[in-house]
Amino acid sequence: MSSWKRQAHLWHRWLGIALGLLVLLWFGSGIVMMYVPYPALTEQERMVWLAPLKAQQVRLSAWDAWQTAARPGVPEEVRLTAVAGRAAYQFKAGGHWLSVWADDGEAMQVTPVLASASAVSAAPGATALAAELIDIDQWSFGSLQDHRPLYRVSANDAAGSVLYVSSRTGELVRDTTRSERAWNWAGSVIHWIYFTPLRTHGQPWRQVVMWTSGAALLLVMLGMVLGLQRLRLRRRYAGGRCSPYRGWRAWHHWLGLGMGTLMITWLFSGWLSVTPFNWLASPGVTARDRLAFAGGPLDRADLSLPAAQILRRHPGTLELVWRRVDGQLYLSALDRAQRRLLDASGKVVPSIPAERLLHAIQAVRPGTPLQAADLLTSEDNYYYSHHRQATLPVLRAQFQLADETTFYIDAAQGRIADYADRNSKWNRWLFNGLHQLDFAAMLRARPLWDVLVIVLCVTGALSALTGVVLGWRRLKKSVT
């Protein structure tokens, strides 16, 4: 055997021994993640958890409540919700949340008792809830940084609920059940190498995922080269065989050739998921973009509107969110059925006029003309439903910029719904397309997509399994 072939065999063998089991688990955990994602609190779950706001409890305007907090300037975000049955203003300032009771203006002090009382509606049937203060655990990674430390509330309900309550706002920010946690050990924890001691440190975790998936990609690429090199379609091996192998080796050879290309694309796209070396990095929608779209920060007049009167006009409201668009104030009102947009007087606004939205989005990139602006009533290649529901209609606005900056604006809620640029568009095809096989609406249609992905994952797992068996046999032989 020539030197390069020998080296390729050795690298393939030992990389397979080191990583073969992980590749096998990646296929299995990928199937689990199709149906059980990492825990998160959805809008529908918040609709169940939140209690209706009572107008008689809102005795202060948002501005008066903000003044009692004795903070300079104005808050970046304002919400009005009920915490443990009591109305409270939630202010975000300087990247941190603080809460003030809407009836007496006192700063909210989130205690274990309050955290348990806040979480109780999310654990129906529970007779006891125990709260403990934590910074982070296995199920509280992600977008909860602004709410830490968290109260972890364990309930003795039938579902085995563990709930996470913000120590800053008293709100439920994440919920999990016993079943969800169990399936996640077989799903996202393995797939993302989401083990608490490692995941707590963002950059080391990212490096581990990047280099592990990169090494696995090299493993499969070497296997494909060697598999093709040993394949004979014309000058066949003895007995007319195209492969020189038998038994487990033959299965590994044929399954590897059959799945090798797809395994390469999956591992390559998985490697891209952590933006290696900042390749194809995209800024997304920034705080600066949102502020420009809003037409400036909230002001005293915005925060002084009579929230109690609006609640009387719309009984059953669970949450009010102050929202500016092009310098004009709106309120996003959530109830048990939907989220609606109101103007400052409390009148329902079916949709913000396209002219206002265009003026607002133009301020996001001042001095740069729009290349195209159109109202989408159906999805396009970069704004579509798959694991999440895409809101329609949206205004798509593309600027005349080299990076093809494009914003999608939710006309019914007056918010920037999504963002795309050249890098994110490439990432959409190289990650979403290759990793999740969502190249087109037809392929994304369920259950066709489910059947296709499961069949391919099972076949890929069988290929990895044959390699694990061969690696184990080789390892035993080396030891003995």
N, C-alpha and C positions, 0 to 999 in steps of 0.2 A: 504494500500500500504506500502510495506517495506521501511525502511529508505533510502536505496541506490536508490531504484526506484524513490522515492519522490525527492531526491536530483538531480537525473539525469533529471527528468522532469523539475524541476525548472531551472537548468542550461541550458537545451535545449530551454526552453521557452524564457528566458531572453536574452540569446545569440542570439536567432532568432530575437527577437524584436530589438536588438541593431545592428545586422549585416545582417539580412535577405535581406534588400533592396540592400545592397552593393553586396551580392552574386548574386542577380538577375541581377544587372547592370554588374557584371563581365561576365556573360554569354552573354549578349547583346553586350557589348563592345568587347568581344572576336571575335564575328562575324565581326564587323566593322574592326578590326585590320587585318583580313584575306585579306582585299582588300585595306585598307588605312593605311599604316604604319606611324610611327612618321616621320615628315619631315627630309629629308636628301638630300644632293646633290650627285647624282649618277654620275658615269663615263660618261654615255650617256648624261646627262644634262651638264656636263662640256664640252663635245665635241661641244655642241651647243653654249655655252657661250664663250669659248675661241676663240680669233681671231688668224689667222695664223701669225706666227712669220716672220718678214721681216729681211732678212740677212743684209741689209744695215744699220739697226738700231743697230746691234750687233757689236760695235766698240771695245769693251773690252773683254778680256777673263774672265772666271769666277775668275781666280786667281787675275787679276788686279782689278776687281770689289771688290773682297774680301779685297784686300789691302786697298782700299779707305774706307772700313768700320772700319779700325783700330782696329780690334779685334785680340786677341792672338790665336795661334794655327790654326786649320783648321775647317771648318764647318762640322757638322754631316750629313747634307743633303743639296743638291743643286738642284734647278730647274730653268729652263729658260722659262718664259711665257710672254705673252703680257697683260699688264694692261692698260685699256682704250686706246688700240691701240698702246702702246709703250712697247718695249721689256724691261724686267727687270729680274734680277737674284734674286731668292728667296733663302736665306740662313737660315738654322736652326742651332743654336749654343747655347749650354747651355739650351736646351729645349725651346728656344724662336726663333721666326722668325724675320728676318730683310730683307729689300729689297733695292737693288741698281739698278739704271737705267743702262741698258747695253750700252747706247750710250755715256753718259758723266761721269758715275761713281758717280753721286750724290745720296745721300741717299734719298729714297722715303719718302715723307711726305704725308700721306693719309689724305686728307681734305674732308669735305662733298661734295665739287664739284667733286673731283676725285672719291669718292665712288659712286656717282650718275652716273658718266660717265662710271665707270667700270661695274655697274650693268645693264646698259641700254639694252645690247643685250639679257639679260635674261627676259626682259619684252617687247616683241614685241607688238607694237601698243600703247605703253604708250607715252603720250605727256608731262608728268611731273613726276619727281621723287624727293622726298624730303627725305633727309638723316638726321638722328639724332644719336648721339653717346650713346650707352647703354652698360651695362655690361652683363646683362642676362635678358631674358624674357621667356614667355611661350613656345616659339618655338625654343629656342637656347640652350637647354640643350645638353649634350653629348660631343662629341669629338671636341669641339671648344675652349678649354681652352687656347691653345697656340696662339689663334688669338684675344683674348679679350684685350681691349673692342672692340665691334663690331659697325659698322655703320648699322643701320636698315633703309633700303631704301624702302619707300612706293611708289608704282606706281599706276597711275590711269588707268591701262589697264583693259580690259574686264574681266580678270581672278582675279583681285584684288590682284596682287602679292605683297608680302612683302619679300624683299631680304636682306640677311645679308652679309656684306662685311668686311673682316679683316682690322682692323686698322693698322696692321703690314705689310701686303703684298699687300693690295689693291685688293685682289682676292675675287670673290664670293665664299662663303663657305657654304651657305645654301639658299634654296629658298622655298617659300610656296605660296599657292594660297588660295583664299577665301574658295573654296570648301574643300580643304585639311584641312584647319584650323577648319572649321565647323565639318567635320567628325571626326577629332581628339578629339574634345570635347566629342563626343559620343564614342570614341574608346580609344586611348592610355592614355588620361588624366584620365579617370575614371579607366581604367584597372590597370594602374600603380600608381594611386593616385598621378598623376603628376601635382599638383597645385604649382604654382611658389613659394609662401611663404614657403612651406614645402620642395619642391624639391631643392631649392637653398642650403639647408643644407643637405649634403649628408648622414651623419650618422643618424641624426634624421629621415630623410625620410626612410632610410633602416630599421630602427627599427620599424617604423610605419607599413611598408609593412610586415615585418617578423611577428610581433605580431598580426596584424589584420588577416593575412591569417592563422596563427596558431590557433587563436581563432575560425575562421570560420571552420577550420578542426575539432576542438573539437566539434563544434556545429553539424556537419554532422555525426561524429562518434557516438555521443550520440543519435542522431536521428535514426541511423541504429540499435543500441542496443535496443532502446525502440520499434522501429517498428517491429523488429524480435520477441521481447518478447510478443508483443500483437497479433502476427499473429497466427492463429489456422488453421491448415490444416486437422487435424483429429477430435478433439473434438471442433466442430465449434460453433460459436455463434448462437443465435436465428435466425431462417430463413435460416440456412445453410451458413451464411456469415463467411468468413475467417477473416474479420476485424470487430472490434466492432464499427467503426465510420461510420458516414453518412455525406453526403454533402461535404463541403470544407475539413473537417477532413479526410474523406475517400480518397478524391483525394490526400491530402497531404501524407497520409499513403502509398498509392499504388505507387504514383510517387516517394516518398522518397525511398521506397524499390527497385523500378526499377532502379533509377538513383543513389542511395546512394553510391555504390561502385565506380562508375565512378566519382562522385563528390568528393569523398575522394582522388582518385588518382589525379584529377585536382588540388585540393586545396593543396595537399602535394607537387606536382611538382611545383606549383606556389610559395609555401613557399621556395622551394629550389632555386628559381631564384635569390634570394638575398644572397645566400651562408650563411645560418644561422649558427652562431657560427664558421664560417670559415670551415664548413663541406664540403668536396669535393672541396675545393679551389684548383685551378690550376694556375701556374704562366703564362701559355701561352708562346708566343714568346717574349722574353725580348730584350731590347736594346743591352745587352751583347751578346745574341745569334746572333743577326743580324750583330754586329760588327765582331764576330768571323767568321761567314759565309762569310762576305765580305773579310776577310783576312787582316783586319786592316782598319784604317780610310783613307779617301781620302787624297791625297797629292798634292804637287804643280804641279807635272807633269799631274795628272788627271785633275786639274782645268785649266791647260794652253792649253788644246786642242783647236783648232780653230773652235769654235761653228758656226761662220758665214759660213765657208766653208761647214760644214755638212748641214746647213739649205739650202744652194744653191743646194746641192746635193739632198735634199728631200724637195722640195717646198710643201707648204700646211701644214707643221708641226705646231702643236698647242702648244706642250710642249716638252721639253727635260729634262729628269731626269738622273742625274749622278748616276751610280750604279756599285758597285764593287762586284765581285764574285771570291773568292779564290785569291785575290790580283790582279785580272785583271779588267780593266775598261770597262764598257759597258754603253750605253745610251739607256734609254727607251724613244722612240719617239711616241707621240700620234698625230694622225690626225683625220679627220672627220669619218673615217671608222674603225680604229683599233689602237691598240698599238703594236709597233714592237720593237725589240731589235737590236741595232746597235753596232758595235765594235768602237774602238777609231778613226778609219779612216772614219767611216760613212757607212761601208758596213753592209747590213742586215744580221743578224745572225738568221737563222731559229730556232735553238735550241742549248743550251749549252751542250757540250758533257757530258755524264753521269759520266765519270771518274773525270772531274773537279768538278761536283756537289757533288760527293761522297767525294772527298778530302776536299771540302769546308764544308760539313756538319759534317765530322769527326772532324774538328777543333772546332765545337760547344761543343762537349763533349770530349776533348782531353784525351787520355789514356783509353777510354772506347770503346771496340769493338762493331761493329754493329752486331746485331742478324740477321737482314734481310734487304735487299735493293732490291726493285723491281720497275719497271716502270709501273704505272697504266694507262691504257687507258680507264678504266671504274671506276665508283665510288665504294667505299667500305662503310662499316657501319659507319665510322667516318669522311669521306670526301665525301660529296654528295650535290646535288642540292635540294633545296626546296623553301625557300623564296629568296635565292640567287643562282646565277649560279656558279657552281664549275668549275674551269678551269682544262682542261685535255689536254695532259697527265701530270702527276705529278710523281716525284720520291718519293716513300715512303721509309723512312729510320728509322728503329727501333733499338734502342740501347739495349745492354744487361744490363739493369738497373731494379731494383726492381719495379720502378714506371712505367715501360713499355713506357718510353719516345719515342715518334714517331714524326718525322717531315715530312711534305709534301712539296716538292720543285717544284715550277713551272719552268719547264725546258725551256719554251719559253721566260720567262721574267727574269729568274735568281733571284728569290726571294723565301723566305720561305712563302708558301701560307697558311699553317695551322699547328697546333700542337695538339697532343693528348698524354695524359698520363692516368694512372689508374683512377685518380679522374675524369678527364674530360670524360673518357669513361663511367664511372658509371653515371655521370651527363647527358651524351647523352641519355641514356636509361631512367633514372628517370625523367629528365625534358623534353627533346625533344620527347621522346617516349610517356610518359604519358600525357604531357600537349598538344602536337601538333599531337599526334597519327601518328608519322612518324616512325613506327617500321620497315617498309619494303618498298621497292620501289613500290610494288603493291599498298599499302595503300596510298603512297604519290602521286600516279598518279592522275592528275586532269582531269575531274571534280569529280571523285569518292571521293577524299579526301574532297572536298568542300561540297558535299551532305552529307557525313557521319558526318562531324564536325557540320554542320549547324543543322541537325536533332537532334543530341545529345545536342547541345547548347540550342535549342528551348525547348526540353524536360526538360533539367535541369532548364531552366528559369521558366517553368511552375511549376516545383516542388518548386522552391524558391518563386514564386508568391503565391502559396497556403499558404506557411508559412507566408509571409508578410500579407496576408489578415487575417489569424488567429491571428497573433501577434497584428495587428491593432485593431481587435475586443476585444482581451484581454486587451489591453492598454486602450481602451475606457471604458471597464467594470470596470477596476481598478480606473479610474479617477472619474467615476460616482458613 
